Amino acid sequence: MYKFKLNRYTIALGICLAAAGCKVPEAAAPAANKPLPESFGDSRDTTNTTAVPWNSFFKDKYLADLIDTALKNNQELMVTLQDIEIAKNDVRMRKAALLPTVGLRAGADLEKVGEYTSQGAGDASTDILPGREVPNPLANFTLAATANWEIDIWKKLRNSKKAAISRYLSTIEGKNFVLTNLIAEVANSYYELQSLDTQMEILQQNIKLQKNALEIVKVQKQAMRATELAVQKFRAEVLSSQSREFDILQQIKEEENNLNLLLGRYPQEIKREKGDFLSLVPMAVNSGIPAQLLENRPDIKQAELEMAAAKLDVKVARAEFYPSLDISAAIGFEAFKPSYLFKLPKSLLYSLAGDLAGPLVNRNAIKAEFASANARQLQSMFNYQRIVLNAYMEVSSQLSKISNLEKSYNLKAQQVDALNTSISVSNDLFKSARADYFEVLMTQRDALETKLELVETKKAQLNAVVNVYKQLGGGWR
């Protein structure tokens, strides 16, 4: 049996469909992207800290070990890696759509037709073999290879594959973005723990001073140089500081749990450097020029790839207005009796058909899909512009913060020195009855709060450096 459907009438119909398909809406032209400023402030130095890998940027061995553990075990990162696998399989699926699909078909059926029908009357007057009528009911056995292929006339399938590739690449950039954020989160949490350790040390030192002052005021009371009110005030101050110790212990526990969560493990003690936190010098950061953000920031590159994919989606949706050409073919064996199935050439069957089809009337669904694809393209463009603008603002703010925190820290350090001196002076004056207990209490309280503020400022300095390293796009390489 031989069939060939691609005749002159089909070709004529195809020309009509193509002519009808030409009347399709145009894609909206996206607005041009605004150029980035030439520099962050007055600097034109192209040296960029993102070229430094994270294990060279962070010198603390304990911190480096924690980051390494997080990169191996963090669950959010593992989820992102599966997103990459999903996108990779989507690319394989889109590539497969460009190729013919080939299958093997085996079938058997039995048909009984009425004798008072055209088929029944024809079969009754026909001998299937000399002297043997066509059986009724008539069995039919088929074994054939089939193939179907959509010819990609308008590059619909190729553009769909390119869009899938862009989205696959964007998931890789998404993974890189998770890496930069994860490294920054671990580092900031580590510095938070170190700052809490230092606050605990300062508080314990202050409790010793308060206890010494309490003992002095007790002696003065016995000598009739102080009152019970002064004793109770000093005692209340000691109890307040001791209560504050437990608040810091709880914060340490919560921060350790938060860090263990990032590391993908159950609660355990976090090993960390126990040295002088206030002596840590923040790492030097070179911001480079804003244009380097486009190459270094994974979230910008991800948004750029998503924008490219959305643009290709518009082309795919536009191609739906045009007719599609499908070719189908089959070759195999067919007979009414299994023993005749491989008797050639009488049992041989083959077919070749070409179908050209396209929308003519009621194309609202295609128009709606095209409009949605067009809207998604504009959405991805605005999202890209937003991410670029946000990236510049983040870096600009952090660079300013680093500069201002340095100045603030220097002034607070001088304030702490002055208050430390004032504690000694107030204690001497109190012993000689030239200052009352209230002045001693307030001096100790001011010194404690200023020291704790100094620790917070140091932590903010270190966090600002970590954040600008992340915001410049460092850590994922």
C-alpha positions as CSV (number, residue, x, y, z in Angstrom):
1,M,0.0,0.0,0.0
2,Y,1.5,3.4,-1.0
3,K,0.2,6.8,0.0
4,F,1.5,10.2,-0.8
5,K,-0.6,13.1,0.4
6,L,1.7,16.1,-0.5
7,N,0.0,17.1,-3.8
8,R,-0.6,20.3,-5.6
9,Y,-3.8,21.0,-3.6
10,T,-1.9,20.7,-0.3
11,I,0.8,23.1,-1.6
12,A,-1.8,25.6,-2.6
13,L,-3.4,25.3,0.8
14,G,0.0,25.9,2.3
15,I,0.5,29.1,0.4
16,C,-2.9,30.3,1.6
17,L,-2.0,29.4,5.2
18,A,1.4,31.2,4.9
19,A,-0.3,34.3,3.5
20,A,-2.8,34.3,6.4
21,G,0.0,33.7,8.9
22,C,1.9,36.8,7.7
23,K,-0.6,39.0,9.5
24,V,0.9,38.6,12.9
25,P,1.5,41.2,15.7
26,E,4.9,42.7,16.2
27,A,6.9,42.3,19.4
28,A,7.2,45.4,21.6
29,A,10.5,47.1,21.3
30,P,12.2,47.1,24.7
31,A,13.7,50.4,25.9
32,A,17.5,50.8,25.8
33,N,19.4,50.0,28.9
34,K,20.8,53.1,30.8
35,P,24.6,53.1,30.9
36,L,26.3,52.6,34.2
37,P,28.3,55.5,35.8
38,E,32.0,55.4,34.9
39,S,33.1,55.0,38.5
40,F,32.2,54.6,42.2
41,G,33.0,58.1,43.4
42,D,36.3,59.5,42.0
43,S,38.3,56.3,41.6
44,R,39.0,55.0,38.1
45,D,41.1,52.1,39.3
46,T,40.2,48.9,37.4
47,T,41.7,46.6,40.0
48,N,38.8,44.5,41.4
49,T,38.8,42.4,44.6
50,T,36.5,39.8,43.0
51,A,39.6,38.4,41.3
52,V,40.7,37.1,44.7
53,P,39.2,33.7,45.5
54,W,37.4,33.4,48.8
55,N,40.0,31.1,50.4
56,S,42.6,33.8,49.9
57,F,40.3,36.7,50.8
58,F,39.5,35.2,54.3
59,K,42.7,34.6,56.2
60,D,41.1,33.0,59.3
61,K,41.7,29.2,59.1
62,Y,38.6,28.4,61.2
63,L,36.4,30.6,59.0
64,A,37.9,29.1,55.8
65,D,37.0,25.6,57.2
66,L,33.5,26.6,57.9
67,I,33.0,28.1,54.5
68,D,34.4,24.9,52.9
69,T,31.9,22.8,54.9
70,A,29.0,25.0,53.9
71,L,29.9,24.7,50.2
72,K,29.8,20.9,50.6
73,N,26.7,20.5,52.8
74,N,24.4,23.5,52.4
75,Q,20.9,22.3,51.5
76,E,19.9,25.5,49.6
77,L,23.0,25.0,47.4
78,M,22.0,21.3,46.8
79,V,18.5,22.4,45.7
80,T,20.1,24.9,43.3
81,L,22.3,22.2,41.8
82,Q,19.1,20.1,41.1
83,D,17.7,23.2,39.3
84,I,20.7,22.9,37.0
85,E,20.0,19.3,36.3
86,I,16.3,20.1,35.5
87,A,17.3,22.8,33.1
88,K,19.9,20.5,31.5
89,N,17.2,17.9,30.8
90,D,14.9,20.5,29.3
91,V,17.7,21.4,26.8
92,R,17.9,17.7,25.9
93,M,14.2,17.6,25.4
94,R,14.2,20.7,23.1
95,K,17.1,19.2,21.1
96,A,15.2,16.0,20.6
97,A,12.2,17.9,19.2
98,L,14.3,18.9,16.2
99,L,14.9,15.2,15.3
100,P,12.4,12.7,13.8
101,T,10.7,10.4,16.3
102,V,10.9,6.7,15.2
103,G,8.8,4.0,16.8
104,L,7.9,0.3,16.3
105,R,4.2,-0.6,16.0
106,A,2.7,-4.0,16.3
107,G,-1.1,-4.6,16.1
108,A,-3.8,-7.1,15.6
109,D,-7.5,-6.6,15.0
110,L,-10.6,-8.5,13.9
111,E,-13.3,-6.9,11.8
112,K,-16.8,-8.1,10.9
113,V,-18.6,-6.0,8.3
114,G,-22.2,-6.2,7.2
115,E,-22.8,-8.0,3.9
116,Y,-25.2,-5.3,2.9
117,T,-22.6,-2.6,2.8
118,S,-20.3,-1.6,0.0
119,Q,-17.3,-3.1,1.8
120,G,-19.1,-6.3,2.6
121,A,-20.5,-6.7,-0.9
122,G,-17.0,-6.0,-2.4
123,D,-15.4,-8.6,-0.1
124,A,-18.1,-11.2,-0.9
125,S,-17.4,-10.9,-4.6
126,T,-13.6,-11.0,-4.2
127,D,-11.3,-14.0,-3.9
128,I,-8.4,-13.4,-1.6
129,L,-6.8,-16.5,-3.1
130,P,-8.0,-18.5,-6.2
131,G,-11.2,-20.2,-5.1
132,R,-11.1,-18.7,-1.6
133,E,-13.3,-15.8,-0.6
134,V,-12.2,-13.0,1.7
135,P,-12.9,-14.2,5.3
136,N,-15.6,-12.6,7.3
137,P,-14.8,-11.6,10.0
138,L,-11.4,-10.6,8.7
139,A,-8.3,-10.5,10.8
140,N,-5.5,-8.1,10.3
141,F,-1.9,-8.3,11.7
142,T,0.6,-5.4,11.4
143,L,4.3,-5.0,12.2
144,A,5.7,-1.7,11.1
145,A,8.3,1.0,11.9
146,T,6.8,4.6,12.0
147,A,8.4,8.0,11.9
148,N,7.2,11.5,12.4
149,W,9.1,14.7,11.9
150,E,8.1,18.4,12.2
151,I,10.1,20.4,9.7
152,D,11.3,23.5,11.6
153,I,10.4,26.0,8.8
154,W,10.1,29.1,11.0
155,K,12.9,28.2,13.5
156,K,10.3,27.7,16.2
157,L,12.0,24.5,17.5
158,R,15.5,26.0,17.2
159,N,14.6,29.1,19.1
160,S,12.9,27.0,21.8
161,K,16.1,25.1,22.1
162,K,18.2,28.3,22.4
163,A,15.8,29.6,25.0
164,A,16.2,26.4,27.0
165,I,20.0,26.7,26.7
166,S,19.9,30.3,28.0
167,R,17.8,29.2,31.0
168,Y,20.2,26.4,31.7
169,L,23.1,28.9,31.7
170,S,21.0,31.2,34.0
171,T,20.6,28.3,36.5
172,I,24.4,28.0,36.6
173,E,24.6,31.8,37.4
174,G,21.9,31.3,40.0
175,K,24.1,28.7,41.6
176,N,27.0,31.1,41.6
177,F,24.8,33.7,43.2
178,V,23.8,31.3,45.9
179,L,27.6,30.6,46.5
180,T,28.4,34.3,46.9
181,N,25.5,34.8,49.4
182,L,26.3,31.6,51.3
183,I,30.0,32.6,51.7
184,A,29.0,36.1,52.9
185,E,26.4,34.7,55.3
186,V,28.9,32.3,56.9
187,A,31.5,35.0,57.3
188,N,29.1,37.5,58.8
189,S,27.7,34.9,61.2
190,Y,31.3,34.0,62.2
191,Y,32.2,37.6,63.0
192,E,28.9,37.9,64.9
193,L,30.1,35.0,67.1
194,Q,33.5,36.6,67.6
195,S,31.9,39.9,68.6
196,L,29.6,38.2,71.1
197,D,32.6,36.4,72.6
198,T,34.3,39.8,73.0
199,Q,31.2,41.4,74.5
200,M,31.1,38.6,77.1
201,E,34.8,39.2,78.0
202,I,34.1,42.9,78.4
203,L,31.1,42.3,80.5
204,Q,32.9,39.9,82.8
205,Q,35.7,42.4,83.2
206,N,33.1,45.0,84.1
207,I,31.5,42.7,86.7
208,K,34.9,42.4,88.4
209,L,35.2,46.2,88.5
210,Q,31.6,46.5,89.9
211,K,32.3,43.9,92.5
212,N,35.4,45.7,93.6
213,A,33.4,48.9,93.9
214,L,30.7,47.1,95.8
215,E,33.3,45.9,98.3
216,I,34.7,49.4,98.7
217,V,31.3,50.9,99.3
218,K,30.6,48.2,102.0
219,V,33.8,49.2,103.8
220,Q,32.8,52.9,103.5
221,K,29.4,52.1,105.0
222,Q,31.0,50.4,108.0
223,A,33.2,53.5,108.4
224,M,30.0,55.7,108.2
225,R,31.2,57.3,104.9
226,A,28.5,55.7,102.8
227,T,24.9,54.7,103.1
228,E,22.9,51.5,102.6
229,L,21.4,53.1,99.5
230,A,24.9,53.2,97.9
231,V,25.5,49.6,98.8
232,Q,22.2,48.4,97.2
233,K,22.7,50.5,94.1
234,F,26.1,48.9,93.5
235,R,24.7,45.5,94.3
236,A,21.8,46.0,91.8
237,E,24.4,47.1,89.1
238,V,26.3,43.8,89.6
239,L,23.1,41.7,89.4
240,S,22.1,43.6,86.2
241,S,25.4,42.8,84.6
242,Q,25.3,39.2,85.7
243,S,21.8,38.9,84.2
244,R,23.1,40.4,80.9
245,E,25.7,37.5,80.7
246,F,22.9,35.0,80.1
247,D,21.4,37.2,77.4
248,I,24.7,37.1,75.6
249,L,25.1,33.3,76.1
250,Q,21.6,32.9,74.5
251,Q,22.7,35.0,71.6
252,I,25.8,32.9,71.1
253,K,23.8,29.7,71.2
254,E,21.3,31.1,68.6
255,E,24.1,32.3,66.3
256,E,25.9,29.0,66.5
257,N,22.7,27.2,65.6
258,N,22.2,29.6,62.7
259,L,25.7,29.0,61.4
260,N,25.3,25.2,61.8
261,L,22.2,25.4,59.7
262,L,24.1,27.1,56.9
263,L,26.7,24.3,57.2
264,G,23.9,21.7,56.9
265,R,24.6,20.0,60.2
266,Y,23.0,19.6,63.6
267,P,24.0,21.9,66.5
268,Q,27.5,21.7,67.7
269,E,30.2,24.1,69.0
270,I,31.6,26.4,66.4
271,K,35.4,26.5,66.5
272,R,36.6,30.0,66.2
273,E,39.6,32.3,66.8
274,K,39.5,33.5,70.4
275,G,42.1,36.3,70.0
276,D,41.6,40.0,70.4
277,F,38.6,40.8,68.2
278,L,39.1,44.6,68.3
279,S,42.6,44.2,66.9
280,L,41.3,42.6,63.6
281,V,42.1,44.7,60.6
282,P,39.4,44.6,57.9
283,M,40.5,43.3,54.5
284,A,41.3,45.9,51.9
285,V,38.8,46.1,49.1
286,N,39.3,47.4,45.5
287,S,35.9,48.1,43.9
288,G,37.1,48.5,40.3
289,I,34.7,50.2,37.9
290,P,30.9,49.7,37.7
291,A,31.1,48.1,34.3
292,Q,32.8,45.1,35.8
293,L,29.6,44.4,37.7
294,L,28.1,43.1,34.5
295,E,30.7,40.5,34.3
296,N,31.3,39.7,37.9
297,R,27.8,39.7,39.5
298,P,26.1,36.3,39.0
299,D,22.6,37.8,39.5
300,I,23.2,40.3,36.7
301,K,24.4,37.6,34.4
302,Q,21.4,35.4,35.3
303,A,19.0,38.3,34.6
304,E,20.7,38.9,31.3
305,L,20.3,35.2,30.3
306,E,16.7,35.2,31.4
307,M,16.1,38.3,29.2
308,A,17.7,36.5,26.2
309,A,15.5,33.5,26.8
310,A,12.3,35.6,27.1
311,K,13.2,37.3,23.8
312,L,13.5,33.9,22.1
313,D,10.1,32.9,23.7
314,V,8.5,35.8,21.8
315,K,9.9,34.4,18.5
316,V,8.6,31.0,19.3
317,A,5.1,32.4,20.1
318,R,5.2,34.4,16.9
319,A,6.0,31.3,14.9
320,E,2.7,29.8,16.1
321,F,0.9,32.1,13.7
322,Y,2.6,30.4,10.7
323,P,1.7,27.0,9.3
324,S,3.6,23.9,10.4
325,L,4.8,21.1,8.1
326,D,4.7,17.5,9.5
327,I,6.0,14.5,7.7
328,S,5.0,11.0,8.7
329,A,6.2,7.7,7.2
330,A,5.8,4.0,7.9
331,I,7.2,0.8,6.5
332,G,6.4,-2.8,7.6
333,F,4.3,-5.9,7.0
334,E,0.5,-6.4,7.0
335,A,-1.6,-9.5,6.4
336,F,-4.8,-11.1,7.5
337,K,-3.0,-14.3,8.6
338,P,0.3,-14.4,10.7
339,S,1.8,-17.0,8.3
340,Y,1.4,-14.5,5.4
341,L,3.0,-11.6,7.4
342,F,6.5,-12.0,5.8
343,K,5.5,-13.1,2.3
344,L,7.0,-10.4,0.2
345,P,6.1,-8.3,-1.7
346,K,2.4,-8.8,-1.1
347,S,2.5,-8.3,2.6
348,L,4.7,-5.2,2.4
349,L,3.2,-1.8,3.4
350,Y,4.7,1.7,3.3
351,S,3.4,5.2,3.4
352,L,4.7,8.8,3.2
353,A,2.5,11.8,4.1
354,G,3.1,15.5,4.5
355,D,0.6,17.7,6.4
356,L,0.7,21.5,6.3
357,A,-1.6,23.1,8.8
358,G,-1.9,26.5,10.3
359,P,-4.5,28.7,12.1
360,L,-6.9,30.7,10.0
361,V,-9.9,31.5,12.2
362,N,-10.2,32.1,16.0
363,R,-6.5,32.6,16.8
364,N,-7.3,34.2,20.1
365,A,-5.4,31.5,22.1
366,I,-2.2,32.1,20.0
367,K,-2.6,35.8,20.3
368,A,-3.0,35.5,24.0
369,E,0.2,33.4,24.3
370,F,2.1,35.9,22.1
371,A,0.9,38.8,24.3
372,S,2.0,36.9,27.4
373,A,5.4,36.1,25.9
374,N,5.8,39.8,24.9
375,A,4.9,40.9,28.4
376,R,7.4,38.4,30.0
377,Q,10.1,39.8,27.7
378,L,9.4,43.4,28.9
379,Q,9.2,42.1,32.5
380,S,12.6,40.4,32.2
381,M,14.1,43.6,30.7
382,F,12.8,45.7,33.6
383,N,14.1,43.1,36.0
384,Y,17.5,43.2,34.5
385,Q,17.6,47.0,34.7
386,R,16.4,46.9,38.3
387,I,19.1,44.4,39.3
388,V,21.9,46.4,37.6
389,L,20.7,49.6,39.4
390,N,20.4,47.8,42.7
391,A,23.9,46.3,42.3
392,Y,25.4,49.8,41.8
393,M,23.5,51.2,44.7
394,E,24.6,48.3,47.0
395,V,28.3,48.7,46.2
396,S,28.1,52.5,46.5
397,S,26.5,52.3,49.9
398,Q,28.9,49.7,51.2
399,L,32.0,51.7,50.1
400,S,30.6,54.8,51.8
401,K,29.8,52.7,54.9
402,I,33.4,51.3,55.1
403,S,34.8,54.8,55.0
404,N,32.4,56.2,57.6
405,L,32.8,53.2,60.0
406,E,36.5,53.6,60.0
407,K,36.2,57.2,61.1
408,S,33.5,56.2,63.7
409,Y,35.6,53.4,65.1
410,N,38.6,55.7,65.6
411,L,36.5,58.2,67.6
412,K,34.9,55.5,69.7
413,A,38.3,54.0,70.5
414,Q,39.3,57.4,71.8
415,Q,36.1,57.6,73.8
416,V,36.7,54.2,75.4
417,D,40.3,55.3,76.4
418,A,38.9,58.4,78.0
419,L,36.2,56.4,79.9
420,N,38.8,53.8,81.1
421,T,40.8,56.7,82.5
422,S,37.6,58.2,84.1
423,I,36.9,54.9,85.9
424,S,40.2,55.0,87.7
425,V,39.8,58.7,88.4
426,S,36.2,58.2,89.7
427,N,37.3,55.3,92.0
428,D,40.1,57.4,93.5
429,L,37.8,60.3,94.1
430,F,35.2,58.0,95.6
431,K,37.7,56.5,98.0
432,S,38.7,60.0,99.1
433,A,35.0,61.1,99.4
434,R,35.4,63.7,96.7
435,A,32.9,62.0,94.4
436,D,29.6,60.3,95.3
437,Y,28.7,56.7,94.4
438,F,26.3,57.9,91.6
439,E,29.2,59.3,89.6
440,V,31.1,56.0,89.9
441,L,28.1,54.0,88.8
442,M,27.4,56.2,85.8
443,T,31.1,56.2,84.8
444,Q,31.2,52.4,84.9
445,R,27.9,52.1,83.0
446,D,29.0,54.6,80.3
447,A,32.3,52.8,79.9
448,L,30.6,49.4,79.5
449,E,28.1,50.7,76.9
450,T,30.9,52.4,74.9
451,K,33.1,49.3,74.9
452,L,30.1,47.3,73.6
453,E,29.4,49.9,71.0
454,L,33.1,49.7,69.9
455,V,32.7,45.9,69.4
456,E,29.6,46.4,67.4
457,T,31.4,49.0,65.2
458,K,34.3,46.6,64.6
459,K,31.8,43.9,63.6
460,A,30.0,46.3,61.3
461,Q,33.4,47.1,59.7
462,L,34.1,43.5,59.0
463,N,30.6,42.8,57.8
464,A,30.8,45.8,55.4
465,V,33.9,44.4,53.8
466,V,32.3,41.0,53.5
467,N,29.2,42.5,52.0
468,V,31.0,44.7,49.4
469,Y,33.1,41.6,48.4
470,K,29.8,39.8,47.8
471,Q,28.1,42.7,46.1
472,L,31.1,43.1,43.7
473,G,30.5,39.5,42.7
474,G,33.3,37.8,44.7
475,G,33.5,34.3,46.0
476,W,31.9,32.2,43.3
477,R,35.0,31.7,41.2
